[in-house]
Amino acid sequence: MSNIHNIKIALADDHNLIRSSVAKLVASFPNCTVLFEAENGAEVLSYLKQHIIPDILLLDIDMPVMDGFETALAISKNYPLVRILTLTMSNDERSIVKMLRNGATGYISKNIQPHTLQQAIEAMAEKNHFLPEDISTKLISGLQNDIHQPFSINMLNEREIEFLKYVPTDLSYPDIALKMNVSHRTVDDYRTALFTKLKVKTRMGLAVYAMRNQIYEP
């Protein structure tokens, strides 16, 4: 990830006026540069294949050709260093949960104030996630109603469960290592093992599991 004072941004939204307005707003932030704009996920992947790689992608959900769900999944699989901040009008619980499962680590509404967008971008750059309180509330609601069966917690060891308690917090991985009194490499091992066991690819995916299974309660 680039320095927080040099954040490369891309936008994907099929509404030209909205996309253009958001791009101008983002470009006005002193720490951001807009790399490209796209009308759908297919256009985003076309840029990425040309090695035009942003730090953060502002991604709408409802788009033709390739929507936000498909786009997030493809990017998290093939370009895992690109951080996905969902910027959408679709704030229902299912959409939030699905986007986070597919690799997004941030989720905000298009109704936010400009300063909140800047805050979200900076949080994504620094901490790799951003969920405002209203979205977090809907996320928990959506998880409670989720139809998927959780991975059995009995398959996790005590240290993995302890690690999961810290994942949904603002602590960095080095901070978690200090809390657990282990090396940074050991924390990386916990994370890698849980990615495999729980079949997720991001810290947000681990956080979702921790909240679903009452390992972490906000």
Phi, psi and chi 1 to 4 in degrees:
 res  aa     phi    psi   chi1   chi2   chi3   chi4
   1 MET       -  139.9  168.2   64.3   66.0      -
   2 SER   -65.9  164.1  -65.0      -      -      -
   3 ASN   -54.9  147.6 -174.4  -77.0      -      -
   4 ILE   -61.9  -16.9 -167.1  171.7      -      -
   5 HIS   -93.2    6.5  -62.0  -66.1      -      -
   6 ASN  -146.1   70.7 -179.1   29.3      -      -
   7 ILE   -97.4  123.0  -51.2  169.3      -      -
   8 LYS   -91.0  125.4  -61.6 -172.3  -69.2  -66.4
   9 ILE  -118.2  143.0  -55.0  -67.9      -      -
  10 ALA  -126.6  155.6      -      -      -      -
  11 LEU  -130.2  140.1  -59.1   94.8      -      -
  12 ALA  -131.1  113.7      -      -      -      -
  13 ASP  -160.9  133.2 -167.5  -46.3      -      -
  14 ASP   -83.3   -6.9   63.7  -42.6      -      -
  15 HIS   -90.5  106.3  -66.3   92.3      -      -
  16 ASN   -57.9  -44.4  -66.6  -25.5      -      -
  17 LEU   -65.2  -44.4 -175.4   59.3      -      -
  18 ILE   -63.6  -46.4  -67.0  175.8      -      -
  19 ARG   -60.7  -44.6 -172.2  179.7   67.7 -114.3
  20 SER   -64.0  -40.2  176.4      -      -      -
  21 SER   -66.3  -43.4  -62.9      -      -      -
  22 VAL   -66.0  -39.5  173.8      -      -      -
  23 ALA   -61.2  -43.4      -      -      -      -
  24 LYS   -64.8  -40.2  -71.8  178.4 -179.0  177.9
  25 LEU   -62.8  -48.5  174.9   62.3      -      -
  26 VAL   -61.4  -41.3  171.3      -      -      -
  27 ALA   -63.7  -23.0      -      -      -      -
  28 SER   -79.7  -15.7   74.4      -      -      -
  29 PHE   -69.2  134.6  -62.5  155.7      -      -
  30 PRO   -64.8  -17.6   22.5  -33.5      -      -
  31 ASN  -108.6   10.9   52.9  -12.7      -      -
  32 CYS  -125.8  146.3  -65.2      -      -      -
  33 THR  -128.8  132.2  -60.1      -      -      -
  34 VAL   -89.2  117.6  176.7      -      -      -
  35 LEU   -80.7  -46.4  -77.2 -170.2      -      -
  36 PHE  -161.9  164.0   65.1   80.9      -      -
  37 GLU  -121.4  145.9  -59.2  174.1   39.5      -
  38 ALA  -138.6  151.9      -      -      -      -
  39 GLU   -89.3  -16.5  -68.9 -170.7   -0.7      -
  40 ASN  -162.0  175.6   55.0   61.7      -      -
  41 GLY   -64.5  -33.7      -      -      -      -
  42 ALA   -61.6  -39.9      -      -      -      -
  43 GLU   -66.4  -37.9  -74.0 -169.1    9.7      -
  44 VAL   -58.9  -49.4  172.7      -      -      -
  45 LEU   -62.7  -32.3  -67.3  178.9      -      -
  46 SER   -62.9  -43.2  177.0      -      -      -
  47 TYR   -64.6  -43.7  -80.6  105.3      -      -
  48 LEU   -62.8  -37.4  -62.7 -178.6      -      -
  49 LYS   -66.4  -22.1  -70.8  175.0 -177.9  176.0
  50 GLN   -89.0   11.0  -62.7  174.1   56.8      -
  51 HIS    64.9   28.9  -54.7  -70.3      -      -
  52 ILE   -97.0   92.1  -54.9  173.7      -      -
  53 ILE  -110.6  116.1  -49.6  -66.9      -      -
  54 PRO   -82.3  164.2   33.3  -36.4      -      -
  55 ASP   -78.1  -40.9  -63.1  -44.5      -      -
  56 ILE  -133.5  134.5  -62.2  170.3      -      -
  57 LEU  -108.9  120.9  171.1   65.0      -      -
  58 LEU   -85.2  112.3  -57.8 -174.7      -      -
  59 LEU  -121.2  121.7  179.4   62.7      -      -
  60 ASP   -79.1  163.5 -167.5   14.2      -      -
  61 ILE   -95.3  -52.9  -67.5  177.8      -      -
  62 ASP   -83.0   96.2  -62.4  -42.1      -      -
  63 MET  -139.1  150.3  -60.7 -178.9  -67.0      -
  64 PRO   -76.1  170.5   30.0  -36.3      -      -
  65 VAL    69.9  -61.4 -175.9      -      -      -
  66 MET  -147.8  109.2 -172.4  174.8 -170.9      -
  67 ASP   -79.9 -178.9   65.9   18.4      -      -
  68 GLY   -65.3  -35.4      -      -      -      -
  69 PHE   -61.8  -50.4  -61.5  124.5      -      -
  70 GLU   -63.4  -40.9  -63.3  174.0  -83.1      -
  71 THR   -64.2  -46.7  -55.5      -      -      -
  72 ALA   -59.7  -42.4      -      -      -      -
  73 LEU   -64.0  -44.0 -165.6   59.6      -      -
  74 ALA   -65.9  -41.2      -      -      -      -
  75 ILE   -70.1  -43.2  -69.7  174.9      -      -
  76 SER   -63.1  -29.8   63.7      -      -      -
  77 LYS   -79.4  -43.2  179.1  179.5  179.3 -179.9
  78 ASN  -104.1  -21.6  -61.7  -61.5      -      -
  79 TYR  -136.2   65.2  -57.6   93.0      -      -
  80 PRO   -64.0  -16.5   23.7  -35.1      -      -
  81 LEU   -79.6  -14.3  -65.9 -178.4      -      -
  82 VAL   -79.9  122.0  177.1      -      -      -
  83 ARG   -91.8  133.6  -60.3  178.7  179.3 -176.0
  84 ILE  -106.8  118.3  -59.4  169.8      -      -
  85 LEU  -109.3  107.6  174.2   58.9      -      -
  86 THR   -71.0  125.7  -51.3      -      -      -
  87 LEU  -125.5  104.3  178.6   59.9      -      -
  88 THR  -153.2  168.3 -177.0      -      -      -
  89 MET   -94.6   -8.2  -66.3  -60.7  -65.9      -
  90 SER   -85.9   89.7  -57.1      -      -      -
  91 ASN  -107.1   22.9  -73.7  -20.7      -      -
  92 ASP   -75.9  157.2   61.5  -76.6      -      -
  93 GLU   -58.6  -41.7  -66.9   88.9  -13.8      -
  94 ARG   -63.4  -40.9  -68.7  -71.6  177.2  167.8
  95 SER   -64.5  -41.7  -66.7      -      -      -
  96 ILE   -61.4  -51.2  -63.9  168.5      -      -
  97 VAL   -61.3  -44.0  170.9      -      -      -
  98 LYS   -65.1  -42.0 -172.2  170.8 -178.8  179.8
  99 MET   -63.9  -41.0  -77.6  -60.3  -68.6      -
 100 LEU   -67.0  -38.1  -63.2  179.5      -      -
 101 ARG   -63.9  -33.9  -83.4 -138.6  177.0   90.2
 102 ASN   -85.2    1.9  -74.7    9.9      -      -
 103 GLY   121.2   -9.0      -      -      -      -
 104 ALA   -68.5  145.9      -      -      -      -
 105 THR  -121.4    6.1   54.7      -      -      -
 106 GLY  -145.6  152.9      -      -      -      -
 107 TYR  -153.8  119.4 -158.7  109.2      -      -
 108 ILE  -139.9  159.7   51.4  176.6      -      -
 109 SER   -90.5  151.4  167.0      -      -      -
 110 LYS   -69.9   -9.2  -72.3 -179.4  178.6  177.4
 111 ASN   -84.6    2.5  -68.9  -34.0      -      -
 112 ILE   -71.5  163.4   58.7  169.0      -      -
 113 GLN   -80.3  153.6  -64.0  -65.6  -40.3      -
 114 PRO   -53.3  -40.5  -30.0   37.2      -      -
 115 HIS   -66.2  -27.9   71.6  -87.3      -      -
 116 THR   -70.5  -36.2  -56.0      -      -      -
 117 LEU   -63.4  -43.4  177.5   58.8      -      -
 118 GLN   -62.8  -41.8 -176.8  174.1   10.4      -
 119 GLN   -60.5  -42.4  177.6 -171.5    1.0      -
 120 ALA   -63.9  -44.0      -      -      -      -
 121 ILE   -62.5  -44.1  -71.0  172.2      -      -
 122 GLU   -66.1  -37.7  -69.0  176.1   -7.6      -
 123 ALA   -65.7  -39.9      -      -      -      -
 124 MET   -63.3  -39.8  -68.8  -72.9  -68.4      -
 125 ALA   -68.8  -37.5      -      -      -      -
 126 GLU   -89.3  -40.0 -171.2  173.2   12.9      -
 127 LYS  -119.3   -6.7  -58.2  176.9 -178.3  177.9
 128 ASN    73.2   11.6 -168.1   28.7      -      -
 129 HIS  -158.4  152.7   64.4  -84.5      -      -
 130 PHE  -156.2  117.3 -177.9   83.6      -      -
 131 LEU  -135.7  109.1  -71.2  176.1      -      -
 132 PRO   -64.9  164.5   22.2  -30.8      -      -
 133 GLU   -58.2  -41.2 -175.5  176.0   -8.6      -
 134 ASP   -65.9  -35.0   62.3  -41.0      -      -
 135 ILE   -72.2  -39.2  -62.5  -63.9      -      -
 136 SER   -60.2  -40.3  -63.6      -      -      -
 137 THR   -63.4  -44.4  -60.6      -      -      -
 138 LYS   -67.8  -34.8  -72.0 -173.0  176.7 -177.8
 139 LEU   -60.9  -48.2  170.3   61.8      -      -
 140 ILE   -62.5  -40.5  -66.8  170.5      -      -
 141 SER   -61.3  -43.9  175.2      -      -      -
 142 GLY   -65.5  -35.6      -      -      -      -
 143 LEU   -67.9  -36.5  -66.3  173.5      -      -
 144 GLN   -65.6  -26.9  -70.6  171.6  -17.4      -
 145 ASN  -100.8    8.1  -63.5  -43.4      -      -
 146 ASP   -66.8  137.9 -160.5  -67.9      -      -
 147 ILE   -86.0  -12.4   61.6  172.8      -      -
 148 HIS   -76.7  142.2  -65.8  -84.2      -      -
 149 GLN   -78.4  130.9  -67.4  -62.0  -43.9      -
 150 PRO   -71.7  150.8   26.6  -33.3      -      -
 151 PHE   -63.5  136.8  175.9   91.0      -      -
 152 SER   -62.6  124.6  173.7      -      -      -
 153 ILE   -65.1  -20.5 -164.0  171.4      -      -
 154 ASN   -65.7  -16.3  -65.1  -31.2      -      -
 155 MET   -84.0   -3.8  -61.2  -63.3  -69.7      -
 156 LEU  -101.6  145.2  -54.4  179.7      -      -
 157 ASN   -88.3  171.6   62.6   48.3      -      -
 158 GLU   -61.4  -38.3  -70.2 -176.1    6.0      -
 159 ARG   -71.3  -36.1  -65.0  -62.0  -92.0  172.8
 160 GLU   -65.0  -39.0  -70.6  170.6  -18.3      -
 161 ILE   -66.9  -40.9  -66.9  172.7      -      -
 162 GLU   -61.5  -43.4 -177.8 -177.6   -2.9      -
 163 PHE   -59.2  -43.0  169.7   71.8      -      -
 164 LEU   -62.8  -28.4  -80.3  172.6      -      -
 165 LYS   -63.7  -29.4  -70.7  179.5 -179.7  178.5
 166 TYR   -91.1  -18.6  -65.7  116.9      -      -
 167 VAL   -58.8  -42.9  168.8      -      -      -
 168 PRO   -75.7   -1.4  -16.9   33.0      -      -
 169 THR   -86.8  179.7   70.7      -      -      -
 170 ASP   -83.8    1.0  -72.8  -23.7      -      -
 171 LEU   -66.2  139.1  -66.8  174.1      -      -
 172 SER   -77.4  168.2   65.5      -      -      -
 173 TYR   -60.9  -42.3  -74.5  125.5      -      -
 174 PRO   -60.4  -36.6  -27.7   37.2      -      -
 175 ASP   -64.4  -40.6  -69.6  -23.3      -      -
 176 ILE   -63.8  -39.9  -66.7  174.6      -      -
 177 ALA   -58.8  -42.2      -      -      -      -
 178 LEU   -64.3  -43.0  -72.9  173.8      -      -
 179 LYS   -60.9  -38.4  -75.6  -82.5 -171.7 -178.3
 180 MET   -88.8   -4.8  -63.5 -177.2   67.2      -
 181 ASN    59.3   44.3 -164.1   28.8      -      -
 182 VAL  -132.5  172.1  -63.2      -      -      -
 183 SER   -77.1  161.2   69.2      -      -      -
 184 HIS   -60.2  -37.5 -168.5 -178.8      -      -
 185 ARG   -63.9  -38.6  178.1  172.6  -68.6 -178.1
 186 THR   -64.3  -41.0  -60.5      -      -      -
 187 VAL   -62.0  -39.8  161.0      -      -      -
 188 ASP   -60.4  -38.1  -74.8  -17.6      -      -
 189 ASP   -65.6  -41.9  -70.7  -18.4      -      -
 190 TYR   -59.2  -47.1  -65.7  150.3      -      -
 191 ARG   -60.8  -47.0  178.8 -176.8   58.6 -170.0
 192 THR   -62.0  -43.4  -59.8      -      -      -
 193 ALA   -63.3  -40.5      -      -      -      -
 194 LEU   -72.0  -34.6  -73.1  167.1      -      -
 195 PHE   -55.8  -43.5  -79.6  167.1      -      -
 196 THR   -70.7  -48.0  -60.1      -      -      -
 197 LYS   -64.7  -42.0  -73.1 -176.5  177.7 -179.1
 198 LEU   -94.3   -4.9  -55.0 -178.5      -      -
 199 LYS    58.5   46.6  -62.8 -179.5 -179.3  178.7
 200 VAL  -123.8  167.5  -61.5      -      -      -
 201 LYS  -123.5   -6.5  -60.8  177.8 -179.3  177.9
 202 THR  -134.5  164.1   65.0      -      -      -
 203 ARG   -60.4  -36.5  176.0  168.9  179.1  163.3
 204 MET   -63.2  -36.8 -171.5   57.3   65.4      -
 205 GLY   -61.5  -40.5      -      -      -      -
 206 LEU   -65.6  -39.9  -64.3  177.9      -      -
 207 ALA   -63.4  -41.3      -      -      -      -
 208 VAL   -59.3  -45.6  166.3      -      -      -
 209 TYR   -61.6  -44.1  177.8   85.2      -      -
 210 ALA   -60.5  -39.2      -      -      -      -
 211 MET   -75.2  -37.3  -72.9 -173.5  -74.0      -
 212 ARG   -61.1  -35.2  -76.0 -179.4   65.4 -165.1
 213 ASN  -104.7   18.0  -67.9  -83.8      -      -
 214 GLN    55.7   24.9  -71.1   78.3   50.9      -
 215 ILE   -73.5  -35.9  -64.7  172.4      -      -
 216 TYR  -123.6  132.2  167.4   83.6      -      -
 217 GLU  -127.5  114.7  -64.6 -175.6    6.1      -
 218 PRO   -65.9      -   20.2  -28.8      -      -
